[in-house]
Every structure is written in C-alpha cells, then in structure tokens.
Amino acid sequence: MRVAFFGAYDPDYPRNVVLRESLLAHGAEVRELAVPPGTSAPAREARLLARATGALQGAHAILVPAFGHRDVPLAAFLGRSTGTPVLFDPLVSRWDTQVGDLGRVRAGSISALRLRASDRMALSLPDLVLCDTWEHGELYAGEYGVTRRKLRRIPVGADREAFRAGERRVSRSQPPGAPLEVVYVGGFLPLHGVDAIVAAAALLEARHGPRFARFTLIGGGMTAPEAERDIAAQGLRSVRRVRRVAYAEALEALVQADLALGIFGTTAKAGRVIPHKVYQALAVGVPVLTRRSRAVAELFRDEEHLVLVPPGDPGAIAQAIEALASNPDRRAAIGARGRAAVREQASPETIGALLLEAIAGAREVSSPRPRR
C-alpha cells in the first residue's frame, strides 16, 4: 500500500506523526508531498503540481493531512485525473475554530461566511472524510452535509515516543510528604480552559497551602498572558509557568507527574474533541483529569481510564485533585488502565488498521465499474 500525504502541512504535527507511524506499522509506504504551511496559494499549488507527477504514480490513496482545507480542491483534481481516492483529515472545522472556539472572527461576517464556504468545499470533494470523534463527524454531517457513508472515525491517538516514555514511568513512586505534581502541557487554547485550572490551583492553595499540589503549566498560546496575569495577581506560589519546550522534555515532565490535566473549556468544540495532549498523557501512563463530554465517552470511561469533571468548574477540579492526592493506589490503577485503553484503541497499530480499512473502502467506491 502506497499513500501520498499531500499539501501545505507540518510533517511533525502530532496528528500527522501518528498517521504516518500507523501506516508504517502495517508495512505501507508513505510518500510526502509537503510544502511549508503558510506558503502562498500560487507557490503552494505550483510546487505541489510539480512534485505530484512522479510522487502520485502508483499511489493507492492521496491523504490531505490536518488543516489542509485549501489543498483539497487540487488533491481532488489530481485524484480524479489519476483514479486515486482522496482522503481528507480536517481535524477541525475552520469556521468552528475561528468563530466558535477562538472568537477571532465575528459570526455572520464576510470572513465567517468564507470560512464556512471553505469548510463545505473541503468536506464535499474528497472520497472519504476522517473525523477524530463521532461528535466531530456529526458536525460535518449536520452543518456541511457530509454523508455518513463518507465519514470514518480515526482517533487522534498517541505516537510511539509517548508509549516509550511510559516505559520509564513503571517504577516511579511519590516520596512521602511531597506535593502532588500536576502537569498541564498544551497550547493554551480557549477550549483547554486554563483559567479554570488556575482558579482550581488558587482554591487548593487557600485550603492547604502552596505545598499540597504543585502545578506546572507548560506551553504557550492565546490564553497564556491571561493565565500569567491571574497567577501573578493572586500571588500563587503553587503554580509554575514553563514556556514551550521540546517534545521530549514535555514527555519527561509527564513521566515525572502524578497527575496530567486535559481540557476544561466550555466551548462547543471542547465537547467534540479528545486532544492529543490527553492521548499523550494516557500513553505515558499518568492519570488524566479532564472535562466530561460525549466525545470522551466514545472511547474512555470515567474512574476507569481517567477522571472526568464538569466543564469550566474550578471547584470540581480542585475536589478531584484532593481525592486523587489522598489515594496513590487509585492514581496508579487509573494510569495503568488508561495506558492499556489507549494502546488498545488509539495506538499506531490500531489506527493503522483503521486507516488501511478506510483506504480499501475508498478504493472500492472510487474504482471504475465495468460496463455491462
């Protein structure tokens, strides 16, 4: 099986790494037709066309990776010209992200209408559309008319490096009397709800002092300045900020953590996703605390694989951390079961099987029918 990744995408973006590893795990050949994200449209299309002639020869499928909405029309044209099925892995709706989650574009504006049109075109042209959760798939079907037969759920998953990092965590034990090490790694997106994390840290510090739990917030992004202002304004001594670090360092922080934090945002998108950061922490084997949603319930169970709280609720976050801090055996059991669950449902091997099945189905649908 030969699969061509096609478009202006980042080969090192976690979702793309997982899909590549998933195909390689099953002996597939991955061909990279990548230009840097942000390349202007004329230059992007010219470079992709120049490389497509040879790279698409003998390919069994064209896969447009995450955020490649603008590349779908060219991929669809090439797919139809060569008889090669096209799969699109949008990961997000551009309209949902920019208007509903980030709030950068006003609903009903010309820009919002353009984003919606971009979504509709990108989701209508491929032979198959991948969705990371069925909740996202319902958005694509309900808002953009994607027929459900064109949808295939491929979880975001975790890469091999995260699973390898988990092997270093097996013999870890918390020293008596040490603060609970609570780690957030992420991009400070609105859907992450970092404001609720900071508020929960303030509650715990007021109740138990600064040495009960030590929060490390790693990364940077849209809501980071607000979080830093809140930390400083409240004089929180239990919260430490760390700027963006290399991926290996982020994994090591999770290896050393007693608890990993997922997302707690209240936006509609926050209820549709299970982000990479959750899969990553589960693969490492650290117990995960995150918001309750129908998306999470598709793959994981509360108190068995992770711990769930209502969205945007600092009090519930603080209460859950207090309960976990007092029961290391419970933390260890949840971490172990979560790691086993993500290995079974969202490892490269599992995702590879799902992806190859999707490609086989797309080839069957798109192959020419014999004339009668």
Buried (B, 14 or more C-beta within 10 A) or exposed (E): BBBBBBBBBBEEBBBBBBBBBBBBBBEBEBBBBBBEEEBEEEEBBEBBEEBBEEBBEEBBBBBBBBBBBBBBBBBBBBBBEBEBBBBBBBBBBBBBBBBBBBEEBEEEEEBBEEBBEBBBBBBBBBBBBBBBBBBBBBBBBEBBEBEEEBBBBBBBBBBBBBBEBBEBBEEBEBEEEEBBBBBBBBBBBBBBBBBBBBBBBBBBBEEBEBEBBBBBBBBBBBBBEEBBEBBEEBEBEBBEBBEEBEBEEBBBBBBBBBBBBBBBBBBEBBBBBBBBBBBBBBBBBBBBBBBBBEBBBBBBEBEEBBBBBEBBBBEBBBBBBBEBBEEEEBBBBBBBBBBEBBBEBBBBBBBBBBBBEBBBBBBEEBEEEEEE
